[in-house]
Amino acid sequence: MYDTALLIGRFEPVHQGHLALLRHGLARAREVIVVLGSAWQARSPKNPFTWQERADMVRGALTEADRARVRFLPVRDCYNEPVWVQAVRQGVDGLLATPPGTPAPRIGLVGHFKDASSGYLRSFPGWDLMDLERQGGMDATAIRDAYFGAPADPAAALAPLAHAMPANVLDFLHGFARHPDYARLREEWHMLRGYRAAWAAAPYPPVFVTVDALLRCQGHVLLIRRAHAPGKGLWALPGGFLEPRDTLWRSCLRELAEETGCALPEARLRAALRQVAVFDHPDRSQRGRTITHTHFFDLEDTPLPAVQGGDDALHAQWIAQDRLAAMEDQFFEDHFHMLDQFLRISGPAPVAPDPRS
């Protein structure tokens, strides 16, 4: 028996395989901490539900007695496994803080090696692996594809998969289909499916190259609202795809001018350039493997340049840097994390309240 079992996942949405792992943990430990990944992400076809909604899905599938033995730990994506592992460990330590002189709790990690995405299970030495064979062949991706790919009634599309989900999750999905975000996510799902289909005949999976510009001035950061899917309406850094005859530098300047109307001379921007960083995590974009080169410019205390949204930008705006942390769930893809790497804007992640207190 363990003091605490950990179950780590995205649960987008919760299905019977997740519950089998959770019950395995409950059978072998006094309590289970469910680590909810991709917390504070903007809604997307890959991450359509908030961490609070996913926690409610888990609670609603359990008996009252089992609910009293489950706690939740939301963890943001980091696109950097060592940083993410450290965040999980720190979050767990915070929940399991014990008085000095008390033996450390014995922790077991519940999971199974489904595919390459399960490699994180090897990243926690000191925590025993409570391995359990995969229960059935269902995964959350198939549920999301049926849900957002439905030609008409999502309830009819989910009917063949109803056995794979607890009843409360199915009820939630039926209700969410009336949420204003459902139509937007469904449109985005179809856009992404068509986008990937256009490259399906390529001899190798394509790798896209993009550029982004991070301008800081007087403690403000220049952001745009995206005008088109994916991520329509979300905040992002100005940027776009590398043109065939452009250098990275030239593409960055072009995208900055087209999307924000920022008319600073090239020499002024070159003098303000502080760093160029590459963001290349394989899962950073749902459009496919996309490697971006982000150019960080610091204009310091010069007057804020005039800006106006254009091209692929619905709107361009200077936003105070101290406001960015509260906007985490409004950013496209990993753009909040890019800002965080340059500007260190994120504080410690909040801890979910203990439902037993």
HELIX and SHEET records of a PDB file:
HELIX    1   1 GLN A   16  ARG A   28  1                                  13    
HELIX    2   2 TRP A   51  GLY A   60  1                                  10    
HELIX    3   3 GLU A   64  ARG A   67  1                                   4    
HELIX    4   4 GLU A   81  LEU A   95  1                                  15    
HELIX    5   5 ALA A  116  ARG A  122  5                                   7    
HELIX    6   6 ALA A  140  PHE A  148  1                                   9    
HELIX    7   7 PRO A  154  LEU A  158  1                                   5    
HELIX    8   8 ALA A  159  ALA A  164  5                                   6    
HELIX    9   9 ALA A  167  PHE A  176  1                                  10    
HELIX   10  10 PRO A  180  ALA A  197  1                                  18    
HELIX   11  11 LEU A  248  THR A  260  1                                  13    
HELIX   12  12 GLU A  266  ALA A  272  1                                   7    
HELIX   13  13 GLN A  321  GLN A  330  5                                  10    
HELIX   14  14 HIS A  335  LEU A  343  1                                   9    
SHEET    1   A 5 VAL A  70  PRO A  74  0                                        
SHEET    2   A 5 ALA A  29  LEU A  36  1                                        
SHEET    3   A 5 TYR A   2  GLY A   9  1                                        
SHEET    4   A 5 ILE A 107  GLY A 111  1                                        
SHEET    5   A 5 ASP A 128  ASP A 131  1                                        
SHEET    1   B 4 TRP A 235  ALA A 236  0                                        
SHEET    2   B 4 HIS A 220  ARG A 226 -1                                        
SHEET    3   B 4 VAL A 207  CYS A 217 -1                                        
SHEET    4   B 4 GLY A 239  PHE A 241 -1                                        
SHEET    1   C 5 TRP A 235  ALA A 236  0                                        
SHEET    2   C 5 HIS A 220  ARG A 226 -1                                        
SHEET    3   C 5 VAL A 207  CYS A 217 -1                                        
SHEET    4   C 5 ARG A 289  ASP A 298  1                                        
SHEET    5   C 5 LEU A 273  PHE A 279 -1                                        
SHEET    1   D 3 TRP A 235  ALA A 236  0                                        
SHEET    2   D 3 HIS A 220  ARG A 226 -1                                        
SHEET    3   D 3 ALA A 313  ALA A 320 -1                                        
END                                                                             
